[in-house]
Amino acid sequence: MEAYTDFAAVYDTFMDETPYEEWGVFVSSLIEKYGLSKPGISTEDALEQEKNLVVELGCGTGSFTQVMAKKGYDIMGIDLSSDMLDIARRKSREAGLDIMYLEQDMRELDLYCTAGTIVSVCDSLNYLLEDEDVIETFKLVNNFLFPKGVFIFDFNTLHKYRDVIGDTVIAENREDCSFIWENYYHEEEHINEYDVTIFARCDDKDEIFRRSVETHYQRGYTLEEMKGFIKAAGLEFVTAIDADSHEEPADDSERIYVVCRESGK
């Protein structure tokens, strides 16, 4: 079943403790340190506009995109799920934010111009299950980055899927919706399969709940694998940072940020 269809409607409910604001502060600091894009810049110069453009891959319901927009960045969101993008557009309208959202597969990224910064957070890249998919995505990122622009992304590690959440069951019960999240780790492929069963209220008067099931697949990667993909795509590796400690990644890192740079087309 296609991912993020029924789950899209309750995604923000179950992600309400996700520290998007903290992520925004950290990613902004990485852009300031390594990148070209500046927030709050209004200019008629086309090259300056491209240099300051930020593009988020796998933006989902737009929560992180909107955090960055509120910081003054000219940002665009891209996602494969039309259901998630419908919610992102509604949230942006309600917040008075002018954000363009495009429905695209990141493996077929096609922008109308280059961007000074491309970002991907919340393990969106883990949905790419084959080496070739990651390399092709990275090649397209390199192609659409402004010269010497940066690509900042995070990914869940092989350790996290294999040793932490693999073959576990996670459940959460809310007033209007509940979910059961069953993980199955496949050692040979390094893929974590998770079946999400959702119970969402569809009739307030009679307290009727609708049950739906989605199956998602994510692959765990090592930092060395990611460095190999970066090199194969023609990007330049800059640095890697543990997402929790903000220190150098270790063997027990569960999520890692990577910064790489455009290095010629």
C-alpha positions as CSV (number, residue, x, y, z in Angstrom):
1,M,0.0,0.0,0.0
2,E,1.2,3.5,-0.8
3,A,2.8,5.2,2.2
4,Y,1.5,8.4,3.8
5,T,-2.1,8.2,2.5
6,D,-4.4,7.6,5.5
7,F,-1.4,8.2,7.9
8,A,-1.1,11.7,6.4
9,A,-4.2,12.8,8.2
10,V,-2.9,11.9,11.7
11,Y,0.8,12.4,11.0
12,D,1.0,15.8,12.7
13,T,-0.9,14.5,15.7
14,F,1.7,11.8,16.4
15,M,4.6,14.0,15.5
16,D,3.6,16.8,17.9
17,E,6.6,16.4,20.1
18,T,9.1,16.4,17.2
19,P,11.6,19.3,17.8
20,Y,11.2,21.1,14.5
21,E,12.2,24.4,16.1
22,E,15.4,22.9,17.5
23,W,16.1,21.3,14.1
24,G,15.6,24.7,12.5
25,V,18.1,26.4,14.8
26,F,20.7,23.7,14.1
27,V,20.2,23.5,10.4
28,S,20.3,27.3,10.2
29,S,23.6,27.3,12.0
30,L,25.0,24.8,9.5
31,I,23.9,26.9,6.6
32,E,25.5,30.0,8.2
33,K,28.7,28.1,8.8
34,Y,29.1,26.2,5.6
35,G,26.6,27.5,3.1
36,L,25.7,30.5,0.9
37,S,22.0,31.1,1.6
38,K,20.9,34.0,3.7
39,P,17.5,34.6,5.4
40,G,15.6,37.8,4.9
41,I,17.3,38.9,1.6
42,S,15.0,40.6,-0.9
43,T,16.7,41.3,-4.3
44,E,15.9,41.5,-8.0
45,D,19.2,39.8,-8.9
46,A,18.3,36.4,-10.2
47,L,21.6,34.8,-9.2
48,E,21.3,36.1,-5.7
49,Q,17.7,34.7,-5.5
50,E,19.0,31.3,-6.5
51,K,21.9,31.5,-4.1
52,N,19.5,32.2,-1.2
53,L,16.8,29.6,-2.2
54,V,16.5,26.6,0.1
55,V,14.8,23.4,-1.0
56,E,13.6,20.7,1.3
57,L,13.3,17.1,0.0
58,G,10.7,14.9,1.7
59,C,9.0,17.9,3.3
60,G,5.9,15.9,4.4
61,T,3.2,18.1,5.9
62,G,5.6,21.1,5.8
63,S,6.3,21.6,9.5
64,F,10.1,22.0,9.0
65,T,9.6,24.0,5.8
66,Q,7.5,26.5,7.7
67,V,9.9,26.8,10.6
68,M,12.6,27.8,8.1
69,A,10.3,30.2,6.3
70,K,9.5,31.9,9.6
71,K,13.3,32.4,10.0
72,G,13.2,34.4,6.8
73,Y,14.5,31.8,4.3
74,D,13.1,31.6,0.8
75,I,12.2,27.9,0.9
76,M,10.4,25.4,-1.3
77,G,9.1,22.0,-0.2
78,I,9.1,18.8,-2.3
79,D,7.4,15.5,-1.4
80,L,6.1,12.4,-3.2
81,S,2.8,12.2,-1.2
82,S,0.0,14.4,-2.5
83,D,-1.9,13.8,0.8
84,M,1.0,15.2,2.8
85,L,1.4,18.1,0.5
86,D,-2.3,19.0,0.7
87,I,-1.9,19.4,4.5
88,A,1.4,21.4,4.0
89,R,-0.3,23.8,1.7
90,R,-3.3,24.3,4.0
91,K,-1.0,24.9,7.0
92,S,1.0,27.4,5.1
93,R,-2.1,29.3,4.0
94,E,-3.3,29.4,7.6
95,A,0.1,30.7,8.8
96,G,0.2,33.3,6.1
97,L,3.3,31.9,4.6
98,D,4.0,31.9,0.8
99,I,5.7,28.6,0.2
100,M,5.8,26.6,-3.0
101,Y,5.3,22.9,-2.7
102,L,6.0,20.5,-5.5
103,E,4.9,16.9,-5.8
104,Q,8.0,15.1,-7.0
105,D,10.0,11.9,-6.4
106,M,13.4,13.0,-5.1
107,R,14.9,10.4,-7.5
108,E,13.5,12.6,-10.3
109,L,14.2,16.0,-8.8
110,D,13.5,18.7,-11.4
111,L,13.8,22.4,-10.3
112,Y,13.3,25.5,-12.4
113,C,16.6,26.9,-11.2
114,T,19.5,26.1,-8.9
115,A,19.3,26.5,-5.1
116,G,22.0,27.6,-2.7
117,T,20.9,25.0,-0.1
118,I,19.1,21.7,-0.4
119,V,18.1,20.0,2.9
120,S,16.4,16.7,3.9
121,V,15.5,16.0,7.5
122,C,13.5,13.4,9.5
123,D,15.1,10.4,7.8
124,S,13.4,11.0,4.4
125,L,16.5,9.6,2.6
126,N,16.1,6.3,4.4
127,Y,13.1,5.6,2.1
128,L,15.6,5.1,-0.7
129,L,16.2,1.4,-0.6
130,E,18.9,0.9,-3.3
131,D,22.4,2.3,-3.6
132,E,21.5,3.5,-7.1
133,D,18.5,5.4,-5.8
134,V,20.7,7.3,-3.3
135,I,23.4,8.0,-5.9
136,E,20.9,9.2,-8.5
137,T,19.2,11.5,-5.9
138,F,22.6,12.9,-4.9
139,K,23.6,13.5,-8.5
140,L,20.4,15.5,-9.1
141,V,21.1,17.4,-5.9
142,N,24.6,18.3,-7.2
143,N,23.1,19.3,-10.5
144,F,20.6,21.7,-9.0
145,L,22.8,23.2,-6.3
146,F,24.2,26.7,-6.9
147,P,28.0,26.6,-7.4
148,K,29.5,25.7,-4.0
149,G,26.0,25.4,-2.5
150,V,25.5,22.8,0.3
151,F,23.3,19.8,0.8
152,I,22.4,19.1,4.4
153,F,20.7,15.9,5.2
154,D,20.1,13.4,8.1
155,F,19.7,9.7,8.0
156,N,18.9,6.9,10.5
157,T,21.8,4.5,10.9
158,L,22.0,0.8,10.4
159,H,22.6,0.6,14.2
160,K,19.3,2.2,14.9
161,Y,17.2,-0.2,12.7
162,R,19.2,-3.3,13.6
163,D,19.8,-2.8,17.3
164,V,17.3,-0.3,18.6
165,I,13.9,-0.4,16.9
166,G,14.1,-3.5,14.8
167,D,11.5,-6.2,15.7
168,T,9.8,-3.9,18.2
169,V,6.2,-2.8,18.6
170,I,5.4,0.8,19.3
171,A,1.8,1.9,20.2
172,E,0.2,5.2,21.1
173,N,-3.3,6.0,22.1
174,R,-4.8,9.5,21.7
175,E,-8.4,10.8,22.1
176,D,-9.2,10.8,18.4
177,C,-6.7,8.4,17.0
178,S,-4.4,5.6,17.9
179,F,-1.7,3.6,16.1
180,I,0.2,0.3,16.4
181,W,3.7,0.4,14.8
182,E,5.1,-3.1,14.2
183,N,8.8,-3.2,13.1
184,Y,10.4,-6.1,11.2
185,Y,14.1,-5.8,10.5
186,H,15.5,-7.7,7.4
187,E,19.1,-8.3,8.1
188,E,20.3,-9.2,4.6
189,E,18.9,-6.1,3.0
190,H,19.3,-3.8,6.0
191,I,15.7,-2.8,5.6
192,N,13.3,-2.1,8.3
193,E,9.7,-2.9,7.4
194,Y,7.0,-1.3,9.6
195,D,3.3,-1.9,9.4
196,V,1.3,1.0,10.8
197,T,-2.3,0.2,11.9
198,I,-4.2,3.5,12.4
199,F,-7.6,3.9,14.2
200,A,-8.9,7.4,13.5
201,R,-12.2,8.9,14.6
202,C,-14.5,9.5,11.6
203,D,-17.8,10.2,13.4
204,D,-17.7,12.4,16.6
205,K,-21.4,11.8,17.5
206,D,-21.3,8.0,17.5
207,E,-17.5,7.7,18.3
208,I,-16.9,5.6,15.2
209,F,-13.3,4.9,14.3
210,R,-11.9,3.9,10.9
211,R,-9.1,1.3,10.8
212,S,-6.4,1.5,8.1
213,V,-3.1,-0.1,7.5
214,E,0.1,1.1,5.7
215,T,3.4,-0.6,5.2
216,H,6.6,1.4,5.0
217,Y,10.1,0.4,4.2
218,Q,13.3,2.2,5.3
219,R,16.9,1.1,4.8
220,G,19.6,1.7,7.4
221,Y,22.9,3.1,6.2
222,T,26.4,3.6,7.7
223,L,28.3,6.9,7.5
224,E,30.9,5.2,5.3
225,E,28.2,4.1,2.8
226,M,26.9,7.7,2.7
227,K,30.4,9.0,2.1
228,G,30.7,6.6,-0.8
229,F,27.4,7.8,-2.3
230,I,28.5,11.4,-2.0
231,K,31.7,10.7,-3.8
232,A,30.0,8.7,-6.5
233,A,27.5,11.6,-7.1
234,G,30.3,14.1,-7.5
235,L,29.6,16.0,-4.3
236,E,32.3,17.0,-1.8
237,F,31.9,15.6,1.8
238,V,32.3,18.4,4.3
239,T,31.3,17.1,7.8
240,A,29.1,14.6,9.7
241,I,27.5,15.3,13.1
242,D,25.6,13.1,15.6
243,A,22.1,14.4,15.6
244,D,21.6,14.0,19.4
245,S,25.0,15.1,20.8
246,H,26.1,17.4,18.0
247,E,29.5,15.8,18.3
248,E,31.4,13.5,16.0
249,P,29.4,10.4,15.1
250,A,30.1,7.2,17.0
251,D,29.3,3.5,16.5
252,D,26.1,4.0,18.6
253,S,24.9,7.1,16.7
254,E,21.2,6.6,15.7
255,R,20.8,9.6,13.4
256,I,23.5,11.6,11.7
257,Y,23.6,14.9,9.9
258,V,25.8,15.2,6.9
259,V,26.9,18.4,5.1
260,C,28.3,18.1,1.6
261,R,29.0,20.7,-1.1
262,E,28.4,21.1,-4.8
263,S,31.6,20.2,-6.6
264,G,31.1,20.9,-10.3
265,K,28.5,19.5,-12.7
